[in-house]
Amino acid sequence: MSSNRKDTLRLLAQFSTVGMSVAFSIFIGVGIGYYLDHKVFDGRTSPWLTLIFLGFGVAAAFKNLYDMASRKDL
């Protein structure tokens, strides 16, 4: 395989990792918040914990983006 093709595949893998990291962080945050709202507190706190954990998920996504962007091996 040529080095140009290897570099292209490596970059494609890195960019797909970024997208999945952002999506998973947000979905996990929303999932935890929804679970706490509806299963643990029986809807008494709905939608507040979902929104709070959505914010945590977005913050984690930005932190992951920052960590990936600041890696030295790119």
mmCIF file of the N, C-alpha and C atoms, coordinates in Angstrom:
data_MODEL
# 
_entry.id   MODEL 
# 
loop_
_atom_site.group_PDB 
_atom_site.id 
_atom_site.type_symbol 
_atom_site.label_atom_id 
_atom_site.label_alt_id 
_atom_site.label_comp_id 
_atom_site.label_asym_id 
_atom_site.label_entity_id 
_atom_site.label_seq_id 
_atom_site.pdbx_PDB_ins_code 
_atom_site.Cartn_x 
_atom_site.Cartn_y 
_atom_site.Cartn_z 
_atom_site.occupancy 
_atom_site.B_iso_or_equiv 
_atom_site.pdbx_formal_charge 
_atom_site.auth_seq_id 
_atom_site.auth_comp_id 
_atom_site.auth_asym_id 
_atom_site.auth_atom_id 
_atom_site.pdbx_PDB_model_num 
ATOM 1   N N  . MET A 1 1  ? 0.850   -1.177 0.000  1.00 0.00 ? 1  MET A N  1 
ATOM 2   C CA . MET A 1 1  ? 0.000   0.000  0.000  1.00 0.00 ? 1  MET A CA 1 
ATOM 3   C C  . MET A 1 1  ? 0.895   1.239  0.000  1.00 0.00 ? 1  MET A C  1 
ATOM 4   N N  . SER A 1 2  ? 0.544   2.226  -0.772 1.00 0.00 ? 2  SER A N  1 
ATOM 5   C CA . SER A 1 2  ? 1.368   3.422  -0.866 1.00 0.00 ? 2  SER A CA 1 
ATOM 6   C C  . SER A 1 2  ? 1.263   4.250  0.421  1.00 0.00 ? 2  SER A C  1 
ATOM 7   N N  . SER A 1 3  ? 2.288   5.052  0.651  1.00 0.00 ? 3  SER A N  1 
ATOM 8   C CA . SER A 1 3  ? 2.306   5.854  1.883  1.00 0.00 ? 3  SER A CA 1 
ATOM 9   C C  . SER A 1 3  ? 1.208   6.922  1.859  1.00 0.00 ? 3  SER A C  1 
ATOM 10  N N  . ASN A 1 4  ? 0.855   7.411  0.672  1.00 0.00 ? 4  ASN A N  1 
ATOM 11  C CA . ASN A 1 4  ? -0.215  8.409  0.564  1.00 0.00 ? 4  ASN A CA 1 
ATOM 12  C C  . ASN A 1 4  ? -1.554  7.805  0.997  1.00 0.00 ? 4  ASN A C  1 
ATOM 13  N N  . ARG A 1 5  ? -1.793  6.585  0.583  1.00 0.00 ? 5  ARG A N  1 
ATOM 14  C CA . ARG A 1 5  ? -3.051  5.923  0.952  1.00 0.00 ? 5  ARG A CA 1 
ATOM 15  C C  . ARG A 1 5  ? -3.083  5.604  2.451  1.00 0.00 ? 5  ARG A C  1 
ATOM 16  N N  . LYS A 1 6  ? -1.951  5.208  3.010  1.00 0.00 ? 6  LYS A N  1 
ATOM 17  C CA . LYS A 1 6  ? -1.880  4.936  4.448  1.00 0.00 ? 6  LYS A CA 1 
ATOM 18  C C  . LYS A 1 6  ? -2.151  6.199  5.252  1.00 0.00 ? 6  LYS A C  1 
ATOM 19  N N  . ASP A 1 7  ? -1.583  7.315  4.812  1.00 0.00 ? 7  ASP A N  1 
ATOM 20  C CA . ASP A 1 7  ? -1.815  8.586  5.503  1.00 0.00 ? 7  ASP A CA 1 
ATOM 21  C C  . ASP A 1 7  ? -3.278  8.993  5.431  1.00 0.00 ? 7  ASP A C  1 
ATOM 22  N N  . THR A 1 8  ? -3.897  8.767  4.285  1.00 0.00 ? 8  THR A N  1 
ATOM 23  C CA . THR A 1 8  ? -5.312  9.097  4.120  1.00 0.00 ? 8  THR A CA 1 
ATOM 24  C C  . THR A 1 8  ? -6.183  8.255  5.042  1.00 0.00 ? 8  THR A C  1 
ATOM 25  N N  . LEU A 1 9  ? -5.900  6.959  5.109  1.00 0.00 ? 9  LEU A N  1 
ATOM 26  C CA . LEU A 1 9  ? -6.668  6.080  5.990  1.00 0.00 ? 9  LEU A CA 1 
ATOM 27  C C  . LEU A 1 9  ? -6.452  6.421  7.460  1.00 0.00 ? 9  LEU A C  1 
ATOM 28  N N  . ARG A 1 10 ? -5.239  6.811  7.817  1.00 0.00 ? 10 ARG A N  1 
ATOM 29  C CA . ARG A 1 10 ? -4.952  7.186  9.201  1.00 0.00 ? 10 ARG A CA 1 
ATOM 30  C C  . ARG A 1 10 ? -5.725  8.444  9.588  1.00 0.00 ? 10 ARG A C  1 
ATOM 31  N N  . LEU A 1 11 ? -5.750  9.436  8.697  1.00 0.00 ? 11 LEU A N  1 
ATOM 32  C CA . LEU A 1 11 ? -6.510  10.658 8.960  1.00 0.00 ? 11 LEU A CA 1 
ATOM 33  C C  . LEU A 1 11 ? -8.011  10.385 9.033  1.00 0.00 ? 11 LEU A C  1 
ATOM 34  N N  . LEU A 1 12 ? -8.513  9.523  8.169  1.00 0.00 ? 12 LEU A N  1 
ATOM 35  C CA . LEU A 1 12 ? -9.926  9.161  8.199  1.00 0.00 ? 12 LEU A CA 1 
ATOM 36  C C  . LEU A 1 12 ? -10.280 8.493  9.521  1.00 0.00 ? 12 LEU A C  1 
ATOM 37  N N  . ALA A 1 13 ? -9.411  7.628  10.015 1.00 0.00 ? 13 ALA A N  1 
ATOM 38  C CA . ALA A 1 13 ? -9.654  6.975  11.302 1.00 0.00 ? 13 ALA A CA 1 
ATOM 39  C C  . ALA A 1 13 ? -9.648  7.988  12.443 1.00 0.00 ? 13 ALA A C  1 
ATOM 40  N N  . GLN A 1 14 ? -8.746  8.949  12.401 1.00 0.00 ? 14 GLN A N  1 
ATOM 41  C CA . GLN A 1 14 ? -8.689  9.961  13.455 1.00 0.00 ? 14 GLN A CA 1 
ATOM 42  C C  . GLN A 1 14 ? -9.923  10.847 13.439 1.00 0.00 ? 14 GLN A C  1 
ATOM 43  N N  . PHE A 1 15 ? -10.392 11.249 12.273 1.00 0.00 ? 15 PHE A N  1 
ATOM 44  C CA . PHE A 1 15 ? -11.580 12.096 12.195 1.00 0.00 ? 15 PHE A CA 1 
ATOM 45  C C  . PHE A 1 15 ? -12.833 11.346 12.614 1.00 0.00 ? 15 PHE A C  1 
ATOM 46  N N  . SER A 1 16 ? -12.932 10.066 12.291 1.00 0.00 ? 16 SER A N  1 
ATOM 47  C CA . SER A 1 16 ? -14.111 9.310  12.726 1.00 0.00 ? 16 SER A CA 1 
ATOM 48  C C  . SER A 1 16 ? -14.087 9.111  14.238 1.00 0.00 ? 16 SER A C  1 
ATOM 49  N N  . THR A 1 17 ? -12.917 9.005  14.821 1.00 0.00 ? 17 THR A N  1 
ATOM 50  C CA . THR A 1 17 ? -12.799 8.899  16.266 1.00 0.00 ? 17 THR A CA 1 
ATOM 51  C C  . THR A 1 17 ? -13.294 10.175 16.941 1.00 0.00 ? 17 THR A C  1 
ATOM 52  N N  . VAL A 1 18 ? -13.002 11.309 16.352 1.00 0.00 ? 18 VAL A N  1 
ATOM 53  C CA . VAL A 1 18 ? -13.460 12.589 16.904 1.00 0.00 ? 18 VAL A CA 1 
ATOM 54  C C  . VAL A 1 18 ? -14.983 12.643 16.906 1.00 0.00 ? 18 VAL A C  1 
ATOM 55  N N  . GLY A 1 19 ? -15.599 12.291 15.806 1.00 0.00 ? 19 GLY A N  1 
ATOM 56  C CA . GLY A 1 19 ? -17.049 12.329 15.717 1.00 0.00 ? 19 GLY A CA 1 
ATOM 57  C C  . GLY A 1 19 ? -17.728 11.382 16.684 1.00 0.00 ? 19 GLY A C  1 
ATOM 58  N N  . MET A 1 20 ? -17.203 10.169 16.784 1.00 0.00 ? 20 MET A N  1 
ATOM 59  C CA . MET A 1 20 ? -17.796 9.198  17.709 1.00 0.00 ? 20 MET A CA 1 
ATOM 60  C C  . MET A 1 20 ? -17.604 9.633  19.153 1.00 0.00 ? 20 MET A C  1 
ATOM 61  N N  . SER A 1 21 ? -16.476 10.214 19.469 1.00 0.00 ? 21 SER A N  1 
ATOM 62  C CA . SER A 1 21 ? -16.214 10.673 20.828 1.00 0.00 ? 21 SER A CA 1 
ATOM 63  C C  . SER A 1 21 ? -17.205 11.756 21.248 1.00 0.00 ? 21 SER A C  1 
ATOM 64  N N  . VAL A 1 22 ? -17.473 12.697 20.359 1.00 0.00 ? 22 VAL A N  1 
ATOM 65  C CA . VAL A 1 22 ? -18.426 13.766 20.653 1.00 0.00 ? 22 VAL A CA 1 
ATOM 66  C C  . VAL A 1 22 ? -19.830 13.187 20.828 1.00 0.00 ? 22 VAL A C  1 
ATOM 67  N N  . ALA A 1 23 ? -20.241 12.340 19.905 1.00 0.00 ? 23 ALA A N  1 
ATOM 68  C CA . ALA A 1 23 ? -21.592 11.769 19.967 1.00 0.00 ? 23 ALA A CA 1 
ATOM 69  C C  . ALA A 1 23 ? -21.784 10.911 21.213 1.00 0.00 ? 23 ALA A C  1 
ATOM 70  N N  . PHE A 1 24 ? -20.827 10.054 21.508 1.00 0.00 ? 24 PHE A N  1 
ATOM 71  C CA . PHE A 1 24 ? -20.962 9.177  22.672 1.00 0.00 ? 24 PHE A CA 1 
ATOM 72  C C  . PHE A 1 24 ? -20.971 9.957  23.975 1.00 0.00 ? 24 PHE A C  1 
ATOM 73  N N  . SER A 1 25 ? -20.156 10.988 24.079 1.00 0.00 ? 25 SER A N  1 
ATOM 74  C CA . SER A 1 25 ? -20.139 11.797 25.300 1.00 0.00 ? 25 SER A CA 1 
ATOM 75  C C  . SER A 1 25 ? -21.506 12.425 25.562 1.00 0.00 ? 25 SER A C  1 
ATOM 76  N N  . ILE A 1 26 ? -22.096 12.982 24.526 1.00 0.00 ? 26 ILE A N  1 
ATOM 77  C CA . ILE A 1 26 ? -23.394 13.640 24.687 1.00 0.00 ? 26 ILE A CA 1 
ATOM 78  C C  . ILE A 1 26 ? -24.488 12.615 24.976 1.00 0.00 ? 26 ILE A C  1 
ATOM 79  N N  . PHE A 1 27 ? -24.508 11.500 24.240 1.00 0.00 ? 27 PHE A N  1 
ATOM 80  C CA . PHE A 1 27 ? -25.539 10.480 24.456 1.00 0.00 ? 27 PHE A CA 1 
ATOM 81  C C  . PHE A 1 27 ? -25.432 9.846  25.835 1.00 0.00 ? 27 PHE A C  1 
ATOM 82  N N  . ILE A 1 28 ? -24.232 9.634  26.324 1.00 0.00 ? 28 ILE A N  1 
ATOM 83  C CA . ILE A 1 28 ? -24.065 9.061  27.660 1.00 0.00 ? 28 ILE A CA 1 
ATOM 84  C C  . ILE A 1 28 ? -24.558 10.049 28.715 1.00 0.00 ? 28 ILE A C  1 
ATOM 85  N N  . GLY A 1 29 ? -24.241 11.328 28.548 1.00 0.00 ? 29 GLY A N  1 
ATOM 86  C CA . GLY A 1 29 ? -24.729 12.338 29.494 1.00 0.00 ? 29 GLY A CA 1 
ATOM 87  C C  . GLY A 1 29 ? -26.245 12.405 29.526 1.00 0.00 ? 29 GLY A C  1 
ATOM 88  N N  . VAL A 1 30 ? -26.870 12.422 28.359 1.00 0.00 ? 30 VAL A N  1 
ATOM 89  C CA . VAL A 1 30 ? -28.333 12.468 28.298 1.00 0.00 ? 30 VAL A CA 1 
ATOM 90  C C  . VAL A 1 30 ? -28.928 11.187 28.869 1.00 0.00 ? 30 VAL A C  1 
ATOM 91  N N  . GLY A 1 31 ? -28.319 10.055 28.585 1.00 0.00 ? 31 GLY A N  1 
ATOM 92  C CA . GLY A 1 31 ? -28.824 8.780  29.100 1.00 0.00 ? 31 GLY A CA 1 
ATOM 93  C C  . GLY A 1 31 ? -28.784 8.699  30.610 1.00 0.00 ? 31 GLY A C  1 
ATOM 94  N N  . ILE A 1 32 ? -27.699 9.148  31.202 1.00 0.00 ? 32 ILE A N  1 
ATOM 95  C CA . ILE A 1 32 ? -27.600 9.144  32.666 1.00 0.00 ? 32 ILE A CA 1 
ATOM 96  C C  . ILE A 1 32 ? -28.637 10.089 33.271 1.00 0.00 ? 32 ILE A C  1 
ATOM 97  N N  . GLY A 1 33 ? -28.766 11.280 32.700 1.00 0.00 ? 33 GLY A N  1 
ATOM 98  C CA . GLY A 1 33 ? -29.750 12.238 33.205 1.00 0.00 ? 33 GLY A CA 1 
ATOM 99  C C  . GLY A 1 33 ? -31.175 11.724 33.081 1.00 0.00 ? 33 GLY A C  1 
ATOM 100 N N  . TYR A 1 34 ? -31.495 11.113 31.948 1.00 0.00 ? 34 TYR A N  1 
ATOM 101 C CA . TYR A 1 34 ? -32.838 10.561 31.749 1.00 0.00 ? 34 TYR A CA 1 
ATOM 102 C C  . TYR A 1 34 ? -33.105 9.426  32.735 1.00 0.00 ? 34 TYR A C  1 
ATOM 103 N N  . TYR A 1 35 ? -32.104 8.562  32.916 1.00 0.00 ? 35 TYR A N  1 
ATOM 104 C CA . TYR A 1 35 ? -32.265 7.457  33.856 1.00 0.00 ? 35 TYR A CA 1 
ATOM 105 C C  . TYR A 1 35 ? -32.512 7.982  35.275 1.00 0.00 ? 35 TYR A C  1 
ATOM 106 N N  . LEU A 1 36 ? -31.737 8.955  35.684 1.00 0.00 ? 36 LEU A N  1 
ATOM 107 C CA . LEU A 1 36 ? -31.920 9.504  37.025 1.00 0.00 ? 36 LEU A CA 1 
ATOM 108 C C  . LEU A 1 36 ? -33.274 10.193 37.164 1.00 0.00 ? 36 LEU A C  1 
ATOM 109 N N  . ASP A 1 37 ? -33.690 10.928 36.151 1.00 0.00 ? 37 ASP A N  1 
ATOM 110 C CA . ASP A 1 37 ? -34.987 11.611 36.194 1.00 0.00 ? 37 ASP A CA 1 
ATOM 111 C C  . ASP A 1 37 ? -36.149 10.635 36.295 1.00 0.00 ? 37 ASP A C  1 
ATOM 112 N N  . HIS A 1 38 ? -36.144 9.615  35.469 1.00 0.00 ? 38 HIS A N  1 
ATOM 113 C CA . HIS A 1 38 ? -37.335 8.780  35.324 1.00 0.00 ? 38 HIS A CA 1 
ATOM 114 C C  . HIS A 1 38 ? -37.306 7.487  36.125 1.00 0.00 ? 38 HIS A C  1 
ATOM 115 N N  . LYS A 1 39 ? -36.150 6.967  36.439 1.00 0.00 ? 39 LYS A N  1 
ATOM 116 C CA . LYS A 1 39 ? -36.088 5.698  37.170 1.00 0.00 ? 39 LYS A CA 1 
ATOM 117 C C  . LYS A 1 39 ? -35.787 5.890  38.654 1.00 0.00 ? 39 LYS A C  1 
ATOM 118 N N  . VAL A 1 40 ? -34.870 6.765  38.970 1.00 0.00 ? 40 VAL A N  1 
ATOM 119 C CA . VAL A 1 40 ? -34.473 6.942  40.364 1.00 0.00 ? 40 VAL A CA 1 
ATOM 120 C C  . VAL A 1 40 ? -35.419 7.897  41.090 1.00 0.00 ? 40 VAL A C  1 
ATOM 121 N N  . PHE A 1 41 ? -35.742 9.030  40.465 1.00 0.00 ? 41 PHE A N  1 
ATOM 122 C CA . PHE A 1 41 ? -36.575 10.034 41.125 1.00 0.00 ? 41 PHE A CA 1 
ATOM 123 C C  . PHE A 1 41 ? -38.014 10.036 40.627 1.00 0.00 ? 41 PHE A C  1 
ATOM 124 N N  . ASP A 1 42 ? -38.420 9.050  39.852 1.00 0.00 ? 42 ASP A N  1 
ATOM 125 C CA . ASP A 1 42 ? -39.801 8.856  39.382 1.00 0.00 ? 42 ASP A CA 1 
ATOM 126 C C  . ASP A 1 42 ? -40.383 10.083 38.695 1.00 0.00 ? 42 ASP A C  1 
ATOM 127 N N  . GLY A 1 43 ? -39.577 10.817 37.946 1.00 0.00 ? 43 GLY A N  1 
ATOM 128 C CA . GLY A 1 43 ? -40.081 11.948 37.177 1.00 0.00 ? 43 GLY A CA 1 
ATOM 129 C C  . GLY A 1 43 ? -40.254 13.229 37.964 1.00 0.00 ? 43 GLY A C  1 
ATOM 130 N N  . ARG A 1 44 ? -39.920 13.221 39.248 1.00 0.00 ? 44 ARG A N  1 
ATOM 131 C CA . ARG A 1 44 ? -40.092 14.443 40.053 1.00 0.00 ? 44 ARG A CA 1 
ATOM 132 C C  . ARG A 1 44 ? -39.112 15.531 39.655 1.00 0.00 ? 44 ARG A C  1 
ATOM 133 N N  . THR A 1 45 ? -37.954 15.151 39.126 1.00 0.00 ? 45 THR A N  1 
ATOM 134 C CA . THR A 1 45 ? -36.939 16.136 38.754 1.00 0.00 ? 45 THR A CA 1 
ATOM 135 C C  . THR A 1 45 ? -36.893 16.377 37.251 1.00 0.00 ? 45 THR A C  1 
ATOM 136 N N  . SER A 1 46 ? -37.811 15.764 36.533 1.00 0.00 ? 46 SER A N  1 
ATOM 137 C CA . SER A 1 46 ? -37.801 15.855 35.075 1.00 0.00 ? 46 SER A CA 1 
ATOM 138 C C  . SER A 1 46 ? -38.087 17.285 34.629 1.00 0.00 ? 46 SER A C  1 
ATOM 139 N N  . PRO A 1 47 ? -37.434 17.812 33.699 1.00 0.00 ? 47 PRO A N  1 
ATOM 140 C CA . PRO A 1 47 ? -36.317 17.410 32.855 1.00 0.00 ? 47 PRO A CA 1 
ATOM 141 C C  . PRO A 1 47 ? -34.971 17.934 33.344 1.00 0.00 ? 47 PRO A C  1 
ATOM 142 N N  . TRP A 1 48 ? -34.894 18.358 34.594 1.00 0.00 ? 48 TRP A N  1 
ATOM 143 C CA . TRP A 1 48 ? -33.711 19.086 35.057 1.00 0.00 ? 48 TRP A CA 1 
ATOM 144 C C  . TRP A 1 48 ? -32.443 18.253 35.067 1.00 0.00 ? 48 TRP A C  1 
ATOM 145 N N  . LEU A 1 49 ? -32.494 17.032 35.555 1.00 0.00 ? 49 LEU A N  1 
ATOM 146 C CA . LEU A 1 49 ? -31.274 16.220 35.567 1.00 0.00 ? 49 LEU A CA 1 
ATOM 147 C C  . LEU A 1 49 ? -30.843 15.844 34.158 1.00 0.00 ? 49 LEU A C  1 
ATOM 148 N N  . THR A 1 50 ? -31.812 15.648 33.268 1.00 0.00 ? 50 THR A N  1 
ATOM 149 C CA . THR A 1 50 ? -31.453 15.377 31.876 1.00 0.00 ? 50 THR A CA 1 
ATOM 150 C C  . THR A 1 50 ? -30.712 16.564 31.276 1.00 0.00 ? 50 THR A C  1 
ATOM 151 N N  . LEU A 1 51 ? -31.185 17.766 31.542 1.00 0.00 ? 51 LEU A N  1 
ATOM 152 C CA . LEU A 1 51 ? -30.525 18.960 31.010 1.00 0.00 ? 51 LEU A CA 1 
ATOM 153 C C  . LEU A 1 51 ? -29.158 19.183 31.646 1.00 0.00 ? 51 LEU A C  1 
ATOM 154 N N  . ILE A 1 52 ? -29.054 18.935 32.939 1.00 0.00 ? 52 ILE A N  1 
ATOM 155 C CA . ILE A 1 52 ? -27.766 19.101 33.621 1.00 0.00 ? 52 ILE A CA 1 
ATOM 156 C C  . ILE A 1 52 ? -26.736 18.118 33.069 1.00 0.00 ? 52 ILE A C  1 
ATOM 157 N N  . PHE A 1 53 ? -27.141 16.861 32.909 1.00 0.00 ? 53 PHE A N  1 
ATOM 158 C CA . PHE A 1 53 ? -26.201 15.871 32.404 1.00 0.00 ? 53 PHE A CA 1 
ATOM 159 C C  . PHE A 1 53 ? -25.950 16.038 30.905 1.00 0.00 ? 53 PHE A C  1 
ATOM 160 N N  . LEU A 1 54 ? -26.882 16.648 30.179 1.00 0.00 ? 54 LEU A N  1 
ATOM 161 C CA . LEU A 1 54 ? -26.606 17.040 28.799 1.00 0.00 ? 54 LEU A CA 1 
ATOM 162 C C  . LEU A 1 54 ? -25.463 18.052 28.782 1.00 0.00 ? 54 LEU A C  1 
ATOM 163 N N  . GLY A 1 55 ? -25.512 19.008 29.693 1.00 0.00 ? 55 GLY A N  1 
ATOM 164 C CA . GLY A 1 55 ? -24.420 19.980 29.807 1.00 0.00 ? 55 GLY A CA 1 
ATOM 165 C C  . GLY A 1 55 ? -23.099 19.321 30.149 1.00 0.00 ? 55 GLY A C  1 
ATOM 166 N N  . PHE A 1 56 ? -23.131 18.338 31.068 1.00 0.00 ? 56 PHE A N  1 
ATOM 167 C CA . PHE A 1 56 ? -21.905 17.595 31.393 1.00 0.00 ? 56 PHE A CA 1 
ATOM 168 C C  . PHE A 1 56 ? -21.382 16.831 30.174 1.00 0.00 ? 56 PHE A C  1 
ATOM 169 N N  . GLY A 1 57 ? -22.301 16.259 29.391 1.00 0.00 ? 57 GLY A N  1 
ATOM 170 C CA . GLY A 1 57 ? -21.893 15.533 28.189 1.00 0.00 ? 57 GLY A CA 1 
ATOM 171 C C  . GLY A 1 57 ? -21.260 16.446 27.159 1.00 0.00 ? 57 GLY A C  1 
ATOM 172 N N  . VAL A 1 58 ? -21.831 17.623 26.979 1.00 0.00 ? 58 VAL A N  1 
ATOM 173 C CA . VAL A 1 58 ? -21.267 18.592 26.031 1.00 0.00 ? 58 VAL A CA 1 
ATOM 174 C C  . VAL A 1 58 ? -19.892 19.062 26.520 1.00 0.00 ? 58 VAL A C  1 
ATOM 175 N N  . ALA A 1 59 ? -19.768 19.305 27.819 1.00 0.00 ? 59 ALA A N  1 
ATOM 176 C CA . ALA A 1 59 ? -18.469 19.706 28.379 1.00 0.00 ? 59 ALA A CA 1 
ATOM 177 C C  . ALA A 1 59 ? -17.432 18.600 28.190 1.00 0.00 ? 59 ALA A C  1 
ATOM 178 N N  . ALA A 1 60 ? -17.834 17.353 28.401 1.00 0.00 ? 60 ALA A N  1 
ATOM 179 C CA . ALA A 1 60 ? -16.914 16.237 28.200 1.00 0.00 ? 60 ALA A CA 1 
ATOM 180 C C  . ALA A 1 60 ? -16.524 16.113 26.727 1.00 0.00 ? 60 ALA A C  1 
ATOM 181 N N  . ALA A 1 61 ? -17.464 16.381 25.839 1.00 0.00 ? 61 ALA A N  1 
ATOM 182 C CA . ALA A 1 61 ? -17.160 16.325 24.406 1.00 0.00 ? 61 ALA A CA 1 
ATOM 183 C C  . ALA A 1 61 ? -16.129 17.387 24.035 1.00 0.00 ? 61 ALA A C  1 
ATOM 184 N N  . PHE A 1 62 ? -16.302 18.604 24.550 1.00 0.00 ? 62 PHE A N  1 
ATOM 185 C CA . PHE A 1 62 ? -15.322 19.650 24.258 1.00 0.00 ? 62 PHE A CA 1 
ATOM 186 C C  . PHE A 1 62 ? -13.966 19.344 24.879 1.00 0.00 ? 62 PHE A C  1 
ATOM 187 N N  . LYS A 1 63 ? -13.961 18.739 26.060 1.00 0.00 ? 63 LYS A N  1 
ATOM 188 C CA . LYS A 1 63 ? -12.694 18.361 26.680 1.00 0.00 ? 63 LYS A CA 1 
ATOM 189 C C  . LYS A 1 63 ? -11.996 17.295 25.839 1.00 0.00 ? 63 LYS A C  1 
ATOM 190 N N  . ASN A 1 64 ? -12.756 16.324 25.345 1.00 0.00 ? 64 ASN A N  1 
ATOM 191 C CA . ASN A 1 64 ? -12.168 15.299 24.482 1.00 0.00 ? 64 ASN A CA 1 
ATOM 192 C C  . ASN A 1 64 ? -11.625 15.913 23.194 1.00 0.00 ? 64 ASN A C  1 
ATOM 193 N N  . LEU A 1 65 ? -12.355 16.855 22.617 1.00 0.00 ? 65 LEU A N  1 
ATOM 194 C CA . LEU A 1 65 ? -11.860 17.542 21.415 1.00 0.00 ? 65 LEU A CA 1 
ATOM 195 C C  . LEU A 1 65 ? -10.564 18.289 21.697 1.00 0.00 ? 65 LEU A C  1 
ATOM 196 N N  . TYR A 1 66 ? -10.517 18.971 22.828 1.00 0.00 ? 66 TYR A N  1 
ATOM 197 C CA . TYR A 1 66 ? -9.304  19.705 23.200 1.00 0.00 ? 66 TYR A CA 1 
ATOM 198 C C  . TYR A 1 66 ? -8.134  18.745 23.398 1.00 0.00 ? 66 TYR A C  1 
ATOM 199 N N  . ASP A 1 67 ? -8.371  17.639 24.101 1.00 0.00 ? 67 ASP A N  1 
ATOM 200 C CA . ASP A 1 67 ? -7.305  16.661 24.335 1.00 0.00 ? 67 ASP A CA 1 
ATOM 201 C C  . ASP A 1 67 ? -6.800  16.061 23.026 1.00 0.00 ? 67 ASP A C  1 
ATOM 202 N N  . MET A 1 68 ? -7.715  15.758 22.114 1.00 0.00 ? 68 MET A N  1 
ATOM 203 C CA . MET A 1 68 ? -7.301  15.200 20.831 1.00 0.00 ? 68 MET A CA 1 
ATOM 204 C C  . MET A 1 68 ? -6.527  16.232 19.998 1.00 0.00 ? 68 MET A C  1 
ATOM 205 N N  . ALA A 1 69 ? -6.967  17.481 20.054 1.00 0.00 ? 69 ALA A N  1 
ATOM 206 C CA . ALA A 1 69 ? -6.291  18.527 19.272 1.00 0.00 ? 69 ALA A CA 1 
ATOM 207 C C  . ALA A 1 69 ? -4.920  18.859 19.833 1.00 0.00 ? 69 ALA A C  1 
ATOM 208 N N  . SER A 1 70 ? -4.709  18.678 21.121 1.00 0.00 ? 70 SER A N  1 
ATOM 209 C CA . SER A 1 70 ? -3.447  19.061 21.721 1.00 0.00 ? 70 SER A CA 1 
ATOM 210 C C  . SER A 1 70 ? -2.448  17.899 21.813 1.00 0.00 ? 70 SER A C  1 
ATOM 211 N N  . ARG A 1 71 ? -2.808  16.751 21.266 1.00 0.00 ? 71 ARG A N  1 
ATOM 212 C CA . ARG A 1 71 ? -1.853  15.636 21.262 1.00 0.00 ? 71 ARG A CA 1 
ATOM 213 C C  . ARG A 1 71 ? -0.657  15.979 20.394 1.00 0.00 ? 71 ARG A C  1 
ATOM 214 N N  . LYS A 1 72 ? 0.491   15.495 20.786 1.00 0.00 ? 72 LYS A N  1 
ATOM 215 C CA . LYS A 1 72 ? 1.729   15.843 20.087 1.00 0.00 ? 72 LYS A CA 1 
ATOM 216 C C  . LYS A 1 72 ? 1.953   15.004 18.830 1.00 0.00 ? 72 LYS A C  1 
ATOM 217 N N  . ASP A 1 73 ? 1.313   13.837 18.718 1.00 0.00 ? 73 ASP A N  1 
ATOM 218 C CA . ASP A 1 73 ? 1.626   12.934 17.608 1.00 0.00 ? 73 ASP A CA 1 
ATOM 219 C C  . ASP A 1 73 ? 0.850   13.214 16.331 1.00 0.00 ? 73 ASP A C  1 
ATOM 220 N N  . LEU A 1 74 ? 0.051   14.287 16.301 1.00 0.00 ? 74 LEU A N  1 
ATOM 221 C CA . LEU A 1 74 ? -0.714  14.589 15.085 1.00 0.00 ? 74 LEU A CA 1 
ATOM 222 C C  . LEU A 1 74 ? 0.087   15.358 14.098 1.00 0.00 ? 74 LEU A C  1 
# 
